[in-house]
Amino acid sequence: MRKMFALLSLLVVFSMALAACGTPAVATEAPAAAPVATEAPAATEAPAAGPTSKYIGSGMLDGNGIPTDFFSDVHIRKAFNYAFDWDVFIADVAQGEAVQSFQLPLAGMPGFDPNAPHYTFDLEKSAEEFKLADLDHDGIAAGDDPEGDVWTTGFRMQMLYNQGNTTRQAIGEILAANLAEVNELFQVEILGLPWPAYLAGQRAGTIPIMSAGWQEDIHDPHNWYQPYTTGSYGGRQNMPDDMKAQFKALLDKGVSEVDPAKRDAIYKEMNQLYYDLTPGNILTSGISHNYEQLWVEGRVYNPIFSEEYYYPISKGAGAKDPTTFNYVTFGDIETLDPARTYDTFSGQIVQNVYETLVFYDGAATDKFVPMLAESWTVSDDGTVWTFTLRKGVKFHSGAEMTASDVAYSFQRGLLQGGTSSPQWLLTEPFFGAGVDDIAAVVDPEGSVYDDRALMQAFDPAALKAACEKTKAAIVADDAAGTVTMTLAQPWGPFLPTIAQTWGSVMEQKWTVDNGGWDGSCDTWQNFYVSEPDINPFNGIANGTGAFKLDHWTKGEEVVLVRNDDYWREPAKLERVNIKEVDEWGTRFAMLQAGDADYVEVNLEDTPQADELVGEVRFFNTETNAYDPAVPLCSIDKTKTGVEKFIPCAAGEKGTGGPLRLLIGRPNIIKTVVIYNFTIK
């Protein structure tokens, strides 16, 4: 759900924001633009004695509204799906840099199927489904009902988007136009709300239909199926219990299975179930479009990373300063506490200063290599993981890393908790699917969520029991150099869960000395929900990574310097300068002058940056990797996306531009139109 920069990267792909920006884990989205102060009036109003929602007109099947159970009819949902034109959306809105998604998981994941059942744009089928609906519940299909039903009565409703989010607005307009073509009595009005009102409407269950955006936290199908079925969005759709139960049975089965082939089969069942029940309409995934100077070598583009991972990077011939990497971007740090970091700007610093037990294998989003753990074993039932740690690893303070440091880091994160943090991703495997915060361990009734004062005042015995349960699940053996983690159930995506920044290892003594939790079960509640404004680790860091934090000048720059005492061979770069420059013209000028090795480029600015491209690496979906770089000969501006870049044939001379373009890799962001089954 993260992330400020993930959010901004979506602007690069879709000119909008779809992912979260340090928002609570249950809401992985954010406004594309600053909210305006007033809400636009609803064009149709529900009667005072009727439903709460202002967006369903009369609240009845009378041609001037919709009943509150409008989308409970599966034929209505299918009809809406058939009325969406993916080709128009991809060409006109995403500028060709997106592909239709046939299922929720991404390419390369268990469950991904290039031939998965999916909907297509087909107005005749849309009409057929509308005629099969039975909104008056008389047992007669709408197309055959002599007393009238949705096909002869029509409907009027509103589709909501957050103001400034032009892509969500376009989704609604495409759908509304096509529904009117299916039947002139079908009226969908598109209404923009300020972000607070839009989010409040979602949570109140009053929005009948909307676009929902998600960016994955971990590269695993569970992180896609869960939010759109039983999780955050499923809850806002007011799905019937029997439907949720069907999804939950497969979710629990899939996340508990550790065998990849078996997980694949389970999630393909989920694909079919999602298609059959149609709780939403899966739209598109964007593709990458990013640049680097030709002298940049060894850079790994992995969309799951928090921006850049600098350890493998070096600079070749032509670079002004081969020892320093200059990344020019926008945004700023929220906090450098690994347990709290949930935005990609902060995550980028944590990712390079701190380290995790395991890490991603290069550009692969589904393969892992040892990092601070040199090896690990898993019990036959998949619940007990034992990590053997590397010897001789030192923190930047000079202290040697111990098993106790590792155990403390995970315990501290879980106990610090807070639903605005990434800790829900770790709480589930340790305490059970659906347990999203230590607050639910303390009080299953949920009375102390996200409130430090209430937590501190709660039953001391319950507080101590929750802490002891946490410590019992994560046990260090300093003599053996191992950490044993016992999960509440088998958890298929456990490695990707701990490979991200929230799995980083902190030095316990340094953390305590700087105002962090002292490790006692008598005091942990005093550190619960350590928000950025009170977190002592906002601007300081002490990890084991290849780079150390030199300084952070708020609003200007973050500077990292090489850790010469790194446990691996020291990094090739001596220094990394991360410059914060909001204005594109300045970033572009720095790119042209060679003063920036890599810059953040929004989609609307790519035509200008494209003019500097000298070679291209196209992403190969069959190999799930980028092909070798080829010289670029021309850009066909009559085309969009990957097709507009024309590589040179043998003997042709390229443009000679100074940049290398990486294009075509699917992003880790997806949009789904979701339907409210019981509108409030």
N, C-alpha and C positions, 0 to 999 in steps of 0.2 A: 503494500500500500504506500509505501514511501513516495514521493520524495520531492523536495523542491526541484532538484535538477531533473529528476525523472519526469516531473510535471513539465518542466521546460523543454525536455527532450521530446515530449509529446507535441509541444508546439512546433518543434522541428519537423515532425512527421505530419501532423494533422492541423496545424495552426490553431491548436486549442489545448486546453488542459484537461486531462482525464484521470490523472493519478494524484495521489495524496501528497500533501505538503506538510508533513509533520502532523497530520490529523490523526484522530484515534484510529486504531487498527481496524475497527469495524467500518470505516468509511474511507475507501481508498480512492478519493477523488478530490479535486479542488477547483475553484473557479478559474476560468481562463483569464479573467480580467478583474480588476478591483470592483467590488459590488457598488452599485449606485444606491442612492439613499432611499428611494421610494419604489414600491411595488406597482407594476402595471396592473390596472384593474382587470378582473376577469370579465370576459365578454358574455359569459352566460352564468347565471347565479342559481344555485340550488335553493329551493324554498326553505324558509326559516325552520319549518317543522321537519324537514327531510334530512338528508345526509349532511355531514359537516363540510364535505368538499365543495369548494366553489368552482370546480373545474369540470363538473359533469352535468351542467345545465339544470334541467328540471329534476334530474335524478330518477327519471322514469323512461320507459320505452314508448315515447310519444312523438318522436321526431325532433324534439327540442332538448334532448339530453340522453343519458344512458343510465340504466339501473346500476346499482352498486356492485352487482355480481356479473357485469357485462363480460369481463375477461375470464370468468370462471368457465365459460363455454369454450372447449378446446377448438371448436370450428372457428370461432371469432379470432382466436390467437393465430391459428394457421392462416386464416384469410389475411390478417395483417402482415404476416411474414411474406406471403406470396406477393404482396403489394409493394414491397421495397425493391428499388432498382439499384443493385450493387454496381453495375457498370457506370451509371451516371454519377453515383457517389464517388467511385474511385477516380474517374476521369476528371470530374468538375470540382470536387471538393478536396480530395487527397492528391490531386495533380499527378495521378498515375502511380503514386508511391505507396500503394497499399494493395493487398490481395484479400479476396473473400475468405473468411474463416468458415470451415466446415464443422468445426467442433471447438470446445473451449481450450484444451491443451495446445501447446505450441509444438512446432516441428521438432522431432527428436525425442519427445517425451513418451513415456508409456501412455497408450491410448490414442496417440496421434495416428490418424488414418487418412491418407490422401483421397480415399474413396468413401469417406464417412457419409452417412445420409445427411442431406442438407436441403434447404429450401432455395428456390430460384425465383427470379422475377417472372411472374406468370399471372396476368390479370384474369385470365379465364379460370384458372384454378382458384384464384382469390374469390371470384364470384361464386364458384361452386361451393366453396367452404361457407360463405355467408348464407347461402341457401340451405345448408345443412344445419345451421344453428337453430337453437330453440330457446330464445331468451324469455319467452312467456311461460315456459315450462308446461306446455299443454301436450307434449308428446308428439307434436307435428312439426316437421322441419319448416324453417322459415319460407323456403321456396314453394311449399305446398300448403301453407296455412291460409285458409280463406278469411280468417279473422284478422290477419295481418301479423307480421313479426318484423324482425329487423330489415328484411329485404324490401318490404313494401312500405314500412314506416320510416326507415332511415334512422339516423342518430346524429347527435351533435355533442362534441366534447372538446377538451383542450389537451394539447400535448405540451409539456413544460420543458424548459431548458434554463440554465443559468445565464443571465445577461452577459453579453460579451463573448459567449462561447458559440462562435459562428458555425462550428461544425455540428454541434448538437442542434442548433437552429436549422441547419441545412437538412439534417436527417429528418426532422419533423416536416419540413416543407416538401421533401421528396415523397414522403409517405402520404401526406395530406393530398397532394396533387394526384397521386395514383389512386387513392381511395375514392376521390371524387370522380375519377374516370371509370372506376368499377361501377359506381352508382352515384348519380348526382345528388341523392338524398344523404350521402355520407359526408358529414362535415367535421373536419378536424381543424381547430384553430390553434395556431402556434403562439405560445405565450412565454415571454422571457421574464424571469423573476430575479431580483437581487439574490446573491448567493445565500445569505442567511435564510431568506424566505424559501428558497428552493430546497435547502437542506432540511429546514423545519418541516416542509411539506412531505418530504420523503419519510422522515421519522414519524410523522403523524399519520402516515398512510392515506393522505388525501389526494396524492397525485395519481391519476389513472394510468398513465403511460409515460415513460421517460427513457433517456439514454443513460446507461451506467458504464463508467469507465473503470478499468482495473489495471494496475501494473503489478506484476508478480513480486513477491518478497523473496521467495525461494523458487528455483526452477524445478518445479514438481507439479504434476497434475492436480494433486490435492489442493494446492494454493490457487487453482483455477475453478475446480468443481465446487469446492466448499462455499466460497462467497456467493456464487450464483445459484445455489440450491438451498442449503440449510444455513448458510452464514449471513453476512450483512445484507446483501441484496435480497436473498431469499426471504429474510425477515420482513423487509420493507414491501415485498410483494404480497404479503399475507397469504402465502400458499396454504392450501388445506393440509391438515395433518397427515392424511393418508399419502399425499404426494410427497411431502417431506420425508415420510417414513421410507418410501421406496428409494429416494435418493440417499438417505442416511445409511440404509443397509449396505449399499454399494460403496459409499464413502468410507465407512468404518472397515469394510472388507478390504478396500484398496489401500488405505493408509496403513493397515496392519500387516499387509503382505510385503515381504522383503524380496521375493523372487521377481525380477524384472519382467519375465515372460508372463507370469501369472498376473502381475499388476496390469500389464498391457491388455490382457483379456478382460479383466474386471472393468477397466476404464472404457473399453470399447462397448461393453454392455451399457455403461453410463452414457456414451454418445448416443446409442440407440434410444435409451430412455428419455434423454433430453429432447431428442428429435420427436419422439412419439407424444410426449406430454406437452411440449412446446411452452415452457414457462417464459421463454424469451426468444429473441431473434439475434443470433450471433452475426455481427456485421463483418468487420475487417481487422486485419493486423497490418500495421504500417511496415515500411522497410527503411533500412538505415540509409543515410546520405551524409557521410562525414569526410573531412579532409585532414591531411597532414602534409608538412613540407617533405619534399623528396629526400631530404637528408636524414629524416627520422628513420631509425632502424630498430627492429625488435619490438615495436609497439604491438601489444595484443589488444585487439578490439573484441571485448566480450560484453554484451549488453547487460549481463547480470552484475558486472562490476559497478561500484560506486565511482563513476567516471574513470579516471586513469589509474593504472597500476604501473608505477615508474621503475620498478626493479629491473625489468628486462630491456629497458629502452637505452639506446645510445644514439649518437649523432655522427653522420658521415661527412663526406666531402661537401663543401659549400656552406656549412653552418658557420654563422658568425662566432658563436661561442660553443664549442663541442662539449663543454663540461656542464652547461646549464640548460635546463629545459624550461621554456616559457609557455605557459598555458594561459590563454586570455579568455575569460568567461564572465558570467554574471552570477549574482547571488552572494551569500555569505554564510559563515558558520553559525549553527544554532548552538551546538554543544559538542565537545570532544570526549564526552563520557561514552565509551563504547556500549554500555548497557542502555543508554538513552538515545543514542544517535539513530535518527530515522529519516534523515534527508540525505541526498546524495552529495551535496557540497561538503557537509560535515563528514559524511561517510568516506569521501575520498581521502581526507586527511587521516582518519582512523585506519583505513585500509592500508596505508603506506607506513604508518608509525607503529601500529599494533599488528599482531598476527593471530591467526586461529589455529586450531589443532590440525585441520585439513583445509585445503584450498582448491580452487578450480584448476583443472588441467588445461592451461593455456586458454584458447578461445572456446573450449567446450563448456557448455552450460550444464552438462549432465555427467561429467567425469571429474574425479577428485584425486588429488595427490597428497602425500604427507606434508605437513608443514611443521608445526611444533610437536606433533605426535609423529614418531618415526614409523609406527605401525599400530594396528588395532585389531581386536577380535570381537566377535558377536556370538552370544549364546545361541543355541539351537532354536530357542523360541523367539529370538529377535528382541529380547527385552534388556539384556545386559551387555553393555559395550565397555570394553576395557582398552584404554589408550596407554601405550608405552611412550613416554616422552623422550625427546632428544636430550642428550647430556651436553652441558657446556653452553647452553643458551643464556645470554645475559640481557637484562633490561638496560635501557639507556642510562639508568642510574648507576650501573655497574654491578648490581646484585644479580646472582644467578637464579634463573627460574626454577621453581620447585613444583612438585605435584600439588602442594598445598595452595600455591598461587593459582593454579588452574581451577581447582575445586572452589576456592573462594570466589573467583571471578564469575563462575556460573551461579553459585549460590547467591552472591550479591545481586546479580542481574534479576534473578527470579524474585527475590524478596523486595527489591526496589520497585519492580513492576510498574503498573500504570498503563492504562489502555491507550495512551498516546505514545507509548514506547513500543519497540518491537518484541518485548518479552512474551507476548501472547504466543508467539511462534515456538518458544521454548517451553512455556507452561503446559501446552497441550500434550507433547510427548511425555513429560515428566509426571503430569497429574491426570491425564486422560483427555480424550477428544472432547472439545467443547468447553474445557476449563481454560479460560483465556486470561486469568490474572490470579495472583496469589490471594487477592481478596476473596475469590470463590473458594479457596482452600480454607481460609480463616472462617468465613461465614457463607455457606452455600446459598443462603437467602439473598446475598448480594447487597447487604446493607452498608458495606464499607468501601465500595468501589471508588477509586480515585480521590479519596479523602483522607489525608494524613491524620487530621485531628480525630476523625471517627475511628480510624485504625488504632491510634494511640490509646483511645478510651475504651477499646473493646476488651472482652474477657481476656485477662493475661494468660490464662491456661490455654485458650484457643490460639493466641499469638505464638506462644512458645511451642505448641504442638505443630503449627504450620512450619515454623523454622526448623524444628527437629526433623520433620518429614522431608524438608528440602535437603538438609544436610545428609540424611540417611540415603537419599537418592544419588548423591554425588560425593564419593569418598576418595580421599587421597591416600596414597602410600608413598611417603617420601623415600623410604629405604629402597623400595622396589622401583621407584620412578614411574608409578602408574596412577591413573585416575579411572575409577570404575563408576559408570553411570547406569542406574537402573531405571528403566522407563515403566510407565504405568501399563503399557501395552506395546506390542511390536509397532514400530513407526518407520514405514518405508522411506520417507524423505528425511531421515535424521541427519545424514551427512550433509545434504545441502542446507539444512537448518543451521548447523553449527559452523558452516563454512563462511557465513556472512559476518559482517562487522560486529554484530551483537554477540558473537562467539569469541571475541577477542580476549586475550589473557592480560590481566593487569597484575602488577606487583602488589601483594597484600600490604606489606609494611608501608610502602610509599603511599598507597591509597588511604590507609588509616592515618598516616602522618599529615595528609593533606585534607583531612576532614571527612573521609569516607567511613562507611560502616566498620565497626571494630571486630566484626565476626561473632559477636555474642548474640544468643537467642533472646537475651533480655532487652536488646536495644534496636533490633532491626526495624521496628515499626517507626522509629524516628527518621528513617531514611526512605520510607515508602513514598512513591511518586515524587522523585527528585526532579522537579521541573527546572528548565534551563535558568530561570531567574534566581534559583537558590542552589543550583548545582555547583559545587566547588571545582568540578572538572570541566567547566565550560571552555577554558582557554589554556589548560595545561595538559601535557601528555607525557607518558613514560611507557613506551612499549618495547618490543623486541625486534621491530621491523628494520628494514634496510635504510629508512630515513628517520631523522629526528626532527621534531618541531623546533625551528629556529625562532620564528616570531609570527604573530598574527596581528596585523594592523587592521582593525575593523573597518570594513567598507573599502579597503584598498588592496591588501594583498596578504597571502599566506606564503611563508617561505619555509621549505624543508631543506635540510642539509644531510649529506651522506653519513651513515653510521659506519665508521671505519672498523668498529669492533663487532660487526655483524657475524652471525654464526655461519652464514654461507660466504662465498666470495663477495666482497663489497660491490655495491652497485657501480655501474659504469658512469652514471651521472654524479656530479659532485653536489649539485644544487637544483632545486625545483622552485620556480617562481610562479605562483598562481595569482594572476592579476585579475582584479574585479573591474571590468569595464562594461557598463550597461549599454553604451551607445555603439551600434553596429558599425557606423562609419569609422570610428576609431579602431575597432577590432580589425576591420578590413584593411585599413591603412597599415596596421602592424603586420598583418599577414603578407601584404604586398611587399613591405620593406624587409621581410625576413626577420623581424623582431619578435614574431610569435611563431612557435613551432606547431601549435595547434590552437584553434579558436572554436568557440561555440557559434554555430551558424543556424539561424532560424530558417524555416522553409521558405518564407518570402524572400530571403536574402540569397538563397542558393543559386539563382541565375547569375548573380554577380560573381559569386565565388567560383562557379563552374567555368568562367572565362579564364581562370588561372590554372585549370587542370591540365597536367601534362601526361599523366598515366592513370589507369583505372584498374582496380581489382574488383571483379564482379563476384558476387556470392553465388556459389553453386549449391542449389537445394538438394541435389542428389548426394553430394559428398558432405553436405552441411559444413562447408568451409569456403573461404575465399580462394578463387583461382589466382595464379601468379599475375603480377602486374603486367599490363600491356599498354603500349603507347596509345594515346588518344589522338585521332586524326581530325574529328569534327564533332559538332553538336547539332543534331537535327531538332530545331526548335518547334517543328510541327508535331513532334511526338512528346511523350511524357515518360517519367520514370526511367527505368534502366534503358529502355529502347532508344532514348534520344542520344546516348553516348556511343559514337561510332569508333571502334578501335581500328587501328591501322592494319592494312593488309601487308603482306611481305613486300619489303622494298619501299613502302610509303614512309614519308617523314611526318612525324607527329607535330603537335602544336608547340612543343617545347616549353609548356607551362611549368611553373615551379611546384605545383601541388600534386599530390596523389589522392585520388578519390576512392573511397571504399563505399560500395553501394549494393543494395539488394538484400542484405540480411534482414530477416523478419525481426521486428522489435518485440519487446516483452510487454506490450501494452495492447489492450483489446477493448472494443466497444460492443455492448450488447443492449438492444432495446428490451426493456423488461415491462411486464404487465402486472397490474395490481388486481389480484383475484377478488378481494373484498374491499372496495373503496370505502373509506370512512366518511 
